[in-house]
Amino acid sequence: MSIAHWLMWHFDLKKFRPNEVRRVKISLACVFAFMGIGWPLIIYKTGIMGWIKYWFMPWLGYHFWMSTFTMVHHTAPHIPFKSSDEWNAAQAQLNGTVHCDYPQWIEILCHDINVHIPHHISSRIPSYNLRAAQQSLHENWGKYMNLATWNWRLMKTIMTTCHVYSKEQNYVAFDELAPEESQPITLLKKVMPDCA
């Protein structure tokens, strides 16, 4: 998910506003400079297996990690999609995403990326103020917010239920729509733990 997003959105200058294009070009120049200088150096010093071990696998791991956070923050069976005539900016920013508490070591390792709702209120809130912003939002608007604690049941629900949008149900699982083509979903439902 994250790699496809990266490939489709980050390299197409037409997808950016005119005032952003210069900065995007600088970013792309840095990416391509690293590929042109860094990759050959890594391969020269460690061989192709070193490149796979020290660059490619960590890069894949990072994208998997970020995709998982993104999925947890933006996917829940009870969060509806709204048409433009029903949509309300404040409501969407407060209860259109999920604040998920993770084990402490993950929160430390990821610099509080899980404190996500303030980011939707204002992307200008610095990371060192995210927890205070989250606390203030919770105290003042808590009844409108979605809060979760990371566990296997949450992941199982997201991965096996939240697939196709339905106005009546918010989401419909693939195995409800096309059971004969949903063996992976059926397998996940059987093998993933159902514990909190």
N, C-alpha and C positions, 0 to 999 in steps of 0.2 A: 504494500500500500504506500508506504513512505517513499520507496525507490521510484515507483511509477509516478507519484506526485512530483517528485524531484525532477524526473526526466521530462515530464510534460509541461511543467509550469516554470521551472527555473532557468530554462535555456531558450525560451521563446520570448524575444523582446516585445512582440506585439501584445503580450498579456500584461504589460506594465504601463503605468501612466507615463506620459512624456517627461514629467519632472523626475521620474525614478530611473529612466533608462541609463543615464550616465553612471549612476551608482551600480546598477546591475551589470553594466559593461565592465566596471572595475572588479566587481565580484567574480564575474566570469573569467576575466584576465588572470586573476589569482588562482582560480581553479585550474585553468589550462596551463599556467606557469608551473604549478605544482606537478601536474601530470607530465609536463615536458621535462622538468628538472628532477623532481622528487622520485617519481616512479623509476626512471633509469638508474638513479643512484641506489635506490633500494634493491633493484634487481642486480646491479653490478656488485653490491656488497653481500647480498644474501641469496641471490638466485631467484628464480621464479617462485619457488616454494616459500622463500622469505617474503616476497611481495604478497603472496596469498596469506601467509601467516601473520605478517606484521601490518599489512594495510587492508587487504580485501576482506578478511574475516572480521576484523574489528569494525570495518565500515558496514558490513552486513548486520553485525550485532547491534550497532548503533541504530540503524534504520528499523530493525525489528523492535528494539526498545522503544523508540519514538512512536512507531506505529501502534504499539500496544497502549501507550499513554493516550494517544489521540483517540483511539477506539473507545477507551474507558471514559474519557472526558466528554465525548460527543454522541454516545450511543446508550440508550436505555429504553426498555420496552414502553415505559409510560410517558416518554417525552414526545409530544405530537409535532408534526410538521404543520405549519400554518400557511394558508394562502395569503397573498398580499393584502386582501381586504380584512383578514382576521389578525394579521401580524402586528405585534406591538414591540417596539425596540427594547424598552425596559424589561418587559416580561421575557422576551427572548434571551436577553443577556443574563438575567437572573436565573431562569429555570430552563433554559435551553441547553445547558451543559451540566456536568456532574462534578462536584467536588468529591474526590475520593481520597480517603486516608489510607496510606500504605504503611508497611512496617517502617519503623524509624530509620533503619539503615538505607532503605531505598530513598526516602525523603532527603536524607543528608547527601547521598550520592548524586541525586538529581537536582539539587539546589531548589527544592520546593516546587518543582514543576507541577506537582499534584494540586497546588493551590491555584486553581485555574479560573474560577469565576471572576475574580478581580481583573484578570487579563481581558475578559470580554467586556467588562465595564469600561476599562481604559487600558490600552496597551502601554501607556506611558508610566504606569505604576512601576517603580523599580523593584527588582526581585527582593531586595532587603526589606521592602514594605508590604510584600504580598500577604504575609500572615496577619499583620495588623489590619489591612484592608479586608481580608476574609473575615476576621473577627467582627469588624464593624458592620459589614454586610449581613453577617449572621445575626447580630444583635438587632439590627433594624429591619431586615427583610427576610429573616430566616424561613418564614412560612412559604416563601416563594422559591426557595432554593432546593436543589437536589443534592443530597449528601449520601455518600456510600462509604463503606469500608471494603478494601480489597480483600477478596477471598475467592476460592475456587468456584463457589456457587455463582458469584457475580460474573466471572469469566465464562462459565458454562452458559449462563443466560444470554450474555452478549453474543457469544459465538454460535449458539444454536437457535436463537429466537429472532434476533434483529437483522433481518435480511432485506425484505421487500416492503416498501411503504404501502400502507393501507389507511385510507382516511377513517375508516370505522375502528380499526384496531391499532393504529400507529405503525406496527410492524407485523409481518406475517413471515413465518419461517419457511425456508425452501421446501422442507419435507411436507408441509401442508399444501403447497401449491403443486409440486411435482414429486411425489413420493418415490417414483421409480428412478428418478435421477438424483436422489439425495442420500446416497450411501455414505458419503463423508459426514454429513450432519447426523445421520442415524448412529454412525460409529462414535462420533464425539459425544453424543448424548449417553451412550453406553459406557464409554471409558473414562470420561472426565469425572473427577470427584464431585460429589454433590454436597460437600461439607462447607460450612462457613469458615 
